Amino acid sequence: MGEPAHVALEALGDPNRRAILEILAGGPSSVQGIADRLPISRPAVSRHLRLLKEAELVADHPHGTQRRYELRAEGVEAVRAYFAQVWGEAAARFTLTAENLENPDAQEGA
């Protein structure tokens, strides 16, 4: 597994971080805006956002006196690509197995 996907998947192992990503999927938000929607404290949200930022799943930018957080397309794409690769390989193995089960004589003649 590629490094960006590995780090991102580790970050996604926490349900609070997944909830933060779901919130940010609706658009950029401040730490307080996120904290208002979760049953965890503002400092806890900040810690989770720091880990999501290190995993390159979110980015932040100044907005007045606050920082706004948003999803990073590149981080989300790394996770999607990882699952597409894993699923593609699994689907190919499944197809090969299914074809061999349908035509067992094909292996004997090979």
C-alpha positions, -999 to 999 in steps of 0.1 A, spaced: 0 0 0 13 34 -9 24 57 20 -3 84 16 -30 58 16 -15 39 46 -13 71 67 -48 81 56 -63 48 64 -47 48 99 -63 83 104 -96 69 94 -95 42 120 -111 66 146 -148 72 144 -145 108 155 -121 115 126 -145 98 102 -173 120 115 -152 151 110 -146 141 74 -183 136 69 -190 171 83 -163 186 60 -178 167 30 -206 193 34 -181 222 30 -154 240 49 -158 246 86 -141 261 116 -130 240 146 -159 254 166 -183 246 138 -172 210 138 -172 208 176 -207 221 178 -218 190 157 -199 164 177 -201 151 213 -164 159 218 -146 190 230 -131 217 208 -95 207 219 -103 171 209 -116 183 175 -83 203 171 -62 172 178 -82 151 154 -79 178 127 -41 179 132 -39 141 126 -62 144 95 -40 172 82 -9 151 88 -26 123 68 -32 149 40 -70 143 42 -78 179 52 -63 213 46 -67 245 65 -66 282 55 -71 315 73 -106 330 73 -107 362 92 -96 354 128 -103 317 124 -89 288 104 -113 269 81 -108 232 74 -118 214 42 -113 181 26 -82 176 4 -91 160 -28 -56 144 -31 -59 126 2 -94 114 -5 -82 102 -39 -53 82 -24 -78 63 -3 -102 57 -32 -73 46 -54 -61 21 -28 -96 5 -25 -100 5 -63 -67 -14 -66 -75 -39 -39 -110 -44 -53 -97 -47 -88 -72 -74 -78 -99 -93 -58 -124 -91 -86 -99 -105 -111 -91 -134 -88 -128 -140 -83 -134 -140 -120 -106 -164 -127 -118 -188 -99 -154 -186 -112 -143 -193 -148 -123 -223 -136 -152 -237 -117 -175 -233 -147 -151 -251 -170 -129 -275 -149 -117 -292 -181 -99 -260 -192 -72 -265 -166 -67 -302 -175 -61 -294 -211 -37 -266 -204 
